[in-house]
């Protein structure tokens, strides 16, 4: 099926390359302490890294759909990694970035439009939905590799904290987006196995699933349990609460430069 997609349809977008460039330059600024405001450099690094991960998340959906039988994916520009090609830019980029700024929560939104009627087989439909969260998991493992490999010698503290916070966003995205809530990928995994009647009843609520999950997370009891779970996962990846906490503190540069205690974690 992939042969039906032209080379132009698969060419990486300059927009995506610009995002990667911002991520690399801001990472360098954090590492070298070049920026006059370390917090702003951390903010640029985390936001650009988060948007890059969103692009990869949606690319995974599109690429899996292409191999599943939807050859219309290429013509829509989804294989170029260009976020401007997504069907819902507000849900795909704007809202997820707002969620990060407001609550330190990574939650991708719906983006690529897949012509499901072209795809045969329940397992293919489920795999298409699962591809996004699996990408976030892979990104989280890559970001935390220096932690669980014990390769942090010589890594500046602020860069380590920024890396930890960006990795935490990937973990929250993978977990939240795997929930069986209409509108999220977790529901997309199980949807092909539900009866037609159930799918029709649930369909009207899909556009509100993302906002509903974010709203529930503002309930203190739910928020506490959720972030305790996230901290447990991060510890399993070698990242401490200390590192994710200070990563988020530097990220919120508009609150002023955080004052780090002189104690080690």
C-alpha positions as CSV (number, residue, x, y, z in Angstrom):
1,X,0.0,0.0,0.0
2,X,2.8,2.4,0.8
3,X,3.9,2.4,-2.9
4,X,0.8,4.4,-3.7
5,X,2.2,7.4,-1.7
6,X,4.5,9.7,-3.6
7,X,7.9,10.8,-2.4
8,X,6.6,14.3,-2.1
9,X,3.8,13.1,0.3
10,X,6.5,11.5,2.5
11,X,8.9,14.5,2.5
12,X,9.5,15.8,6.0
13,X,8.0,19.3,6.5
14,X,10.2,22.4,7.1
15,X,7.8,23.2,9.9
16,X,8.7,20.0,11.7
17,X,12.4,20.6,11.0
18,X,12.1,24.1,12.5
19,X,10.5,22.6,15.6
20,X,13.4,20.1,15.9
21,X,15.8,23.0,15.5
22,X,14.2,25.0,18.2
23,X,14.3,21.9,20.5
24,X,18.0,21.4,19.8
25,X,19.0,25.0,20.2
26,X,17.0,25.5,23.4
27,X,18.5,22.2,24.8
28,X,22.0,23.6,24.0
29,X,21.0,26.8,25.8
30,X,19.9,24.9,28.9
31,X,23.0,22.7,28.9
32,X,25.5,25.5,28.5
33,X,23.5,28.0,30.7
34,X,23.8,30.3,27.7
35,X,20.4,31.9,28.1
36,X,20.0,34.9,30.4
37,X,16.9,33.2,31.7
38,X,17.4,29.4,32.2
39,X,13.6,29.1,32.9
40,X,12.7,30.5,29.5
41,X,15.2,28.1,27.8
42,X,13.7,25.2,29.6
43,X,10.2,26.4,28.6
44,X,11.3,26.5,24.9
45,X,13.0,23.1,25.2
46,X,10.0,21.4,26.8
47,X,7.3,23.0,24.6
48,X,9.2,22.3,21.4
49,X,10.0,18.8,22.5
50,X,6.4,18.3,23.4
51,X,5.1,19.5,20.0
52,X,7.7,17.2,18.3
53,X,6.3,14.3,20.3
54,X,2.8,15.2,19.3
55,X,3.8,15.2,15.6
56,X,5.4,11.8,16.1
57,X,2.3,10.6,17.9
58,X,0.1,11.5,15.0
59,X,2.6,10.3,12.4
60,X,2.4,6.9,14.1
61,X,-1.4,6.8,13.7
62,X,-1.1,7.9,10.0
63,X,1.7,5.5,9.1
64,X,-0.1,2.5,10.7
65,X,-3.3,3.5,8.9
66,X,-1.4,3.7,5.6
67,X,-0.1,0.1,6.0
68,X,-3.6,-0.9,7.2
69,X,-5.1,0.1,3.9
70,X,-5.9,3.9,4.0
71,X,-3.8,5.2,1.1
72,X,-5.5,8.6,1.4
73,X,-3.2,9.4,4.3
74,X,-0.3,10.6,2.0
75,X,-2.4,13.1,0.1
76,X,-3.6,14.7,3.3
77,X,0.0,15.5,4.3
78,X,0.0,13.5,7.5
79,X,3.3,11.7,6.6
80,X,5.2,15.0,6.4
81,X,5.1,15.5,10.2
82,X,3.6,18.9,9.6
83,X,1.3,19.8,12.5
84,X,-0.4,22.4,10.3
85,X,-1.8,19.5,8.2
86,X,-3.8,18.1,11.1
87,X,-7.6,18.2,10.8
88,X,-8.0,19.8,14.3
89,X,-5.0,22.1,15.0
90,X,-6.6,23.4,18.2
91,X,-7.2,19.9,19.6
92,X,-3.9,18.5,18.3
93,X,-1.5,21.3,19.3
94,X,-3.1,24.3,21.0
95,X,-5.0,22.5,23.7
96,X,-2.3,20.0,24.6
97,X,0.2,22.9,25.0
98,X,-2.3,24.7,27.2
99,X,-2.8,21.6,29.3
100,X,1.0,21.4,29.9
101,X,1.2,25.1,30.9
102,X,-1.8,24.9,33.2
103,X,-1.3,21.6,34.9
104,X,1.9,20.0,33.8
105,X,-0.2,17.3,32.1
106,X,0.7,15.7,28.8
107,X,-2.5,14.9,26.9
108,X,-2.5,14.6,23.0
109,X,-5.7,15.5,21.2
110,X,-7.3,14.1,18.1
111,X,-5.7,15.0,14.8
112,X,-5.4,12.8,11.8
113,X,-8.6,11.9,9.9
114,X,-8.5,8.2,9.0
115,X,-10.9,6.8,6.4
116,X,-11.7,3.7,8.4
117,X,-13.9,2.1,5.7
118,X,-10.7,1.5,3.7
119,X,-9.3,-0.7,6.5
120,X,-10.3,-4.3,7.0
121,X,-9.9,-6.2,10.2
122,X,-10.5,-5.3,13.9
123,X,-6.9,-5.8,14.9
124,X,-5.8,-3.3,12.3
125,X,-8.2,-0.7,13.6
126,X,-7.0,-1.3,17.2
127,X,-3.3,-1.1,16.2
128,X,-3.9,2.2,14.5
129,X,-5.3,3.7,17.7
130,X,-2.6,2.1,19.9
131,X,0.3,3.4,17.7
132,X,0.0,6.9,19.2
133,X,0.4,6.0,22.9
134,X,3.1,3.4,22.0
135,X,5.1,6.3,20.5
136,X,4.8,8.3,23.7
137,X,6.1,5.3,25.6
138,X,9.0,4.9,23.2
139,X,9.8,8.6,23.6
140,X,9.6,8.4,27.4
141,X,12.0,5.4,27.4
142,X,14.5,7.3,25.1
143,X,14.3,10.5,27.3
144,X,14.9,8.6,30.5
145,X,17.7,6.4,29.1
146,X,20.4,8.5,30.8
147,X,18.6,8.1,34.1
148,X,18.1,4.3,34.1
149,X,21.5,3.7,32.5
150,X,23.2,5.8,35.2
151,X,24.7,8.1,32.5
152,X,24.2,11.4,34.2
153,X,27.7,12.2,35.1
154,X,28.6,15.7,33.8
155,X,25.0,16.5,32.9
156,X,24.1,19.9,34.2
157,X,21.4,19.9,36.8
158,X,18.9,22.2,35.0
159,X,19.1,20.1,31.8
160,X,18.5,17.0,33.8
161,X,15.4,18.5,35.4
162,X,14.1,19.7,32.0
163,X,14.6,16.2,30.5
164,X,12.8,14.6,33.5
165,X,9.8,16.9,33.1
166,X,9.6,16.3,29.4
167,X,9.7,12.6,30.0
168,X,7.0,12.9,32.6
169,X,4.8,14.5,30.0
170,X,5.3,11.5,27.8
171,X,4.3,9.2,30.6
172,X,1.2,11.1,31.4
173,X,0.2,11.3,27.7
174,X,0.7,7.5,27.3
175,X,-1.4,6.7,30.4
176,X,-4.2,9.2,29.9
177,X,-4.5,8.6,26.2
178,X,-4.8,4.9,26.9
179,X,-7.9,5.3,29.0
180,X,-11.1,3.8,27.4
181,X,-12.7,7.2,27.1
182,X,-14.5,8.2,23.9
183,X,-12.3,10.5,21.9
184,X,-9.1,9.0,23.3
185,X,-6.9,6.3,21.7
186,X,-7.7,3.9,24.5
187,X,-11.3,3.9,23.4
188,X,-10.2,3.6,19.8
189,X,-8.4,0.3,20.7
190,X,-11.6,-1.3,22.0
191,X,-14.1,0.4,19.7
192,X,-13.8,-2.1,16.9
193,X,-14.8,-4.9,19.3
194,X,-18.0,-3.2,20.5
195,X,-21.4,-3.7,19.1
196,X,-22.7,-1.2,16.5
197,X,-25.5,-0.1,18.9
198,X,-23.0,0.8,21.7
199,X,-20.7,2.7,19.2
200,X,-23.6,4.7,18.0
201,X,-24.6,5.6,21.5
202,X,-21.1,6.7,22.5
203,X,-20.3,8.6,19.3
204,X,-21.9,11.9,20.3
205,X,-19.7,12.1,23.4
206,X,-16.3,11.6,21.7
207,X,-15.6,15.3,21.1
208,X,-15.8,16.0,24.8
209,X,-13.7,13.1,26.1
210,X,-10.4,15.0,26.1
211,X,-11.8,18.0,28.0
212,X,-13.7,15.7,30.4
213,X,-10.5,13.9,31.4
214,X,-8.7,17.1,32.0
215,X,-11.6,18.4,34.1
216,X,-11.7,15.3,36.2
217,X,-8.0,15.6,36.9
218,X,-8.7,19.0,38.6
219,X,-10.5,17.1,41.4
220,X,-7.9,17.1,44.2
221,X,-8.4,13.4,45.2
222,X,-8.1,12.2,41.6
223,X,-5.2,14.5,40.9
224,X,-3.3,13.1,43.9
225,X,-3.8,9.5,43.0
226,X,-2.9,10.1,39.4
227,X,0.4,11.9,40.1
228,X,1.3,9.3,42.7
229,X,1.0,6.7,39.9
230,X,3.0,8.9,37.6
231,X,5.7,9.3,40.2
232,X,5.8,5.5,40.7
233,X,6.3,5.0,36.9
234,X,9.0,7.6,36.8
235,X,10.9,6.1,39.7
236,X,10.8,2.8,37.7
237,X,12.5,4.7,34.9
238,X,15.1,6.0,37.2
239,X,13.7,9.5,37.6
240,X,13.0,11.0,41.0
241,X,10.2,13.3,42.1
242,X,12.9,15.9,42.9
243,X,13.9,16.0,39.3
244,X,10.4,16.2,37.8
245,X,9.4,18.8,40.4
246,X,12.3,21.2,39.6
247,X,11.9,20.6,35.9
248,X,8.4,21.9,36.2
249,X,9.5,24.8,38.4
250,X,12.0,26.0,35.8
251,X,9.5,25.4,33.1
252,X,7.2,28.0,34.7
253,X,9.6,30.8,34.1
254,X,6.8,33.4,34.4
255,X,6.7,32.7,38.1
256,X,10.3,33.8,38.5
257,X,13.6,31.9,38.7
258,X,13.3,29.0,41.2
259,X,15.8,28.9,44.0
260,X,17.4,25.5,44.2
261,X,18.3,24.2,47.7
262,X,21.9,23.3,48.1
263,X,21.1,19.7,49.0
264,X,21.4,16.7,46.6
265,X,18.2,14.8,45.8
